[in-house]
Amino acid sequence: MIRLLFFLLLYFLVSCSDTVNNTSTTTNVSTVESETSGDLYVFAVDAVSGKPIPDAEFSTPAVDDSLRIVYGDKGACFPDLPVGENYAIYASAENYAPVVCNASIRFSENVSSPSMSFVDNTTLNVGLNKLASSLRGSIYYQNPENPMQLDILPAAGAKVTLVVKDSGDCIFLQKKYGPVKVDSNGFFAFDSLPEKTDFTLNVHDAKFKGFLFSGIKREGSLDYAQITTVLPKIVYEKIQTAFGFDFMDHAGV
């Protein structure tokens, strides 16, 4: 796999450089930093398998689409970007969660000739998360009419929101999923979530039998190996009052 990516990237770099600069070199050299630019090469791989993603799309507000060089399933090149700037690179592919990543072109010191600086063309490897994971769970509430006993009922109608967390140098364009409603049996579900991600689950405040229950927060990870992640049972336990939270005294769940 590493050897395949190496030759793929080597071919990609040479091809882009040939097209843009009519030369086989992939490094620009200059003694005047303000006049120096470099090329940015971008390609996408599956965040789980590491395999290249065919037909991924890339863009940046810094470069007009007509100047972008696309190589089918090999990636894209953004030519002649000024050194020292930060560039927002948007990456997406069908059935994957789109992201925006940060990239820049930097100087490298020429050890043999300190009066000159090299500009190494930059390669950005974007790992995209497939929208293939699901999350299942159930939510109940402690019956406020029977607070001294373990008496839980389905939290039908309660709302649940899921927020995925960024990983690496890229940011998900969609972080929030839902809210979804808990059904009459206490169950809820999220589908088409980005696999191999951590998340925060927010169970919203809800009113049952005339009592307002405080929301609940849970942290977790989407299990990409099992595709569907099932959470342990969640139970509303705190009732909001005019004086704050009234902690119900009942047997553990």
N, C-alpha and C positions, 0 to 999 in steps of 0.2 A: 504493500500500500504506500509506504513512504517513498519507494523508488518510483512508483507510478506518479505520485504527486510531484516529485522532483522533476521528472522529464516533462510532465504536463506544464509545470510552471516555467521551466526553462524554455520550452517552445513558445509559451505565451509571451514571456518577456522579450525574446528575440523578435517575435513577429510584431509586437506592438512597437518596439524601437525601430524596426525596419520601416514600418508604415509611417511613423511620425517623423523620424529624423533621417531616414535613408541611410542608416548606419547599423552595424551589428552590435555596437557597444550599448550597454544599459546604464552607464554612469556618465553624468555630465561633470565637467571640470571647469572652474572659474576662479579668477583672482578677485573678482568684484562681486561681493555677496548680493548686493541689491539687484543685480542683473541676472541672477542665477535662478533656474527653475528645474523642476524634475517631473518625472512621470509617476502617476499613481496607478498601480495594478490591483485589481480587486477580483476575488473569486469566492465562491460560497461552497461550504461543505455541510453535510448533515451533522448536527451537534452530537448525535448518538453514535452513528456508524463511522463518521469521518469520511464518507464517500462524497465525491463531487456532486453537486446538485445541477443537473442540466437546466438550461434556459432560465437561470436566475437573472433578475433585473437589478441594475444599479443606477443610481443617479445622485447628483449633488447640485445644490443651488449655485455653486461656484463655477460650474461649467455648463455651457449650453449643450443640449442633447445632440445637436448636430456635430459637435466636436468630439463627442464620446466615441471611442472605438470599441466595438463589440465583437467578440469572437465566439458566437454561438454558445455552446455549453462550456467554453473555457473561461469565460469571465469578461472583464471589460478593462479598458485603459482610459485614464483621464490625463491627457498630455499637457506638458509645459505649465505645471502649477508652480506659482512663486514659492520660494523657500520661506519658512518661518510662519506660514499661515496654518490655521486649523481648519479642516474641511469636514463637514457633516456628510457622510456617505449613507444613503438609504439603500437597503438591500431587501429584496423580497423574492418569493418563489411560490408557485401554486401549492397549496396545502401546507405552507409554512408560515410561522408568525413573522411579520415584517419587523425590521429593526432599523435603527439609525446608529452609526458608529462614528467615532472620531479618528481622523487620520491627519498626518502632517508630513511635509517634506523637510528634511533636516540636513545640515552640513555635517560632514565627517572630516576630522582632521587628517591632513596628509602628513604622515610621520616623516617621510623622506624629504618633503619640501614644505616646511612650515609656512612659507609665504603663500601657499596655495591651499584651497579647500575643495574637497570633493563633495558632490551632491549625489548620494545614493538614491536611486529610484526606489520608491517605497512599495511594498507589497502588503495588502490588507487581506487577511484570511478571515472570512466571516462565517461563524458557525450558526446555522439557522435551526430552530427547533420546530419539528413537525407538529402540526395540530392534530395529534393522534391520541392524546390522553383524555381520560374521563375521571370524574370524581363523584363518589356516591356517599351519602350520609343520612343520618336520621336525627331529628331534634324533637325533644319533648319538654314539658314543663311540669314542675312540682305543683300538684293541685293545691291552691291556696286555701281551699275549704277543708283540707285535711293535712295541715302542715307538720304534724307530729309523726306521720307515717310515710313510708315510701309509697307514694301514689302519683305516678307520672302519667301524663296524657299527651297525645300527639299535638305538637305545636303547629296545627294547621293554619296556613295563611302567613306564617312568619316569613320574613325576607332574609335572603342570604346573598352576600357578595364575596367574590373571590378576587384577590389581587396577586398577580404573579410578580416575582422579584427578578430584577436584572442580574445577569451574571456576565463576568468578563468585561470587555470594553464597550459593549453595545447595549442599547436601551430598547426595550420592546415599545413599539408604537401603540400597542393596546396592552394595558396592564390590568384593567378592570373588566371582570366578567360578571354578568348579572345586573341587578339582583334577580334571583329565581325565588319562587314561592314554595314553601313546604306543603306537601299534599295532605289529604285528610288522614293518611296513615302515619304521617310524621317524616316522610322521606323527601329528599331533594337530590338533584343531579345536575352536574355540569358536563358538557361534552365539548369536543374539539378544542381542548386546552393544549398549550405548548408543552411537549414532554420534556422530562429531565429539568424541571424547574422547581424552585421553592415557592411557597405561596403563604399568604395570610388570608384566613377565612373569617369574615365578619358576619356574625349573626346579629341582625338589627334588634333594637328594642321592640317589644311586642306586648299587646294587651290581651289577657285571657281572664275570663270570669270577672271582669271589672278591675283587674289588677295589672299595673304596668310593670313588666319584667325588664330588667336591664340586659343589654346586649352582651354577647360573648365573642371573644377572639381566640382563634386557634392558629397555630403555625404548623406547616407540614411540607412534604415534598411529594411531587407527582411521580409515581412509580412507573417509569417507562418500560420496565421489564414485564410488568403485569398488565400494562395498558390502562386498566381501571384501578384506581386507588379507592379503597373503602375506609372511611373514618370510623373511629369508635363512636358510640352513641353520645350525643350532646344533650345536656339537660339545663334548661333555665332554672336558676335557683334563687336569684336575687330580685326582690320586689322593690321598686322605687317608691319612696314615700316623700312627704313634704320635708322630712328631716334628713333625707339621704337614702341609703340603702337599708332595707330590713332583711337581715340574713335569716332565712328560714331554717329552723332546727328540725332536721329530719334524718332518717337513716341514709347512709351513703349509697350512691348509685354505682 
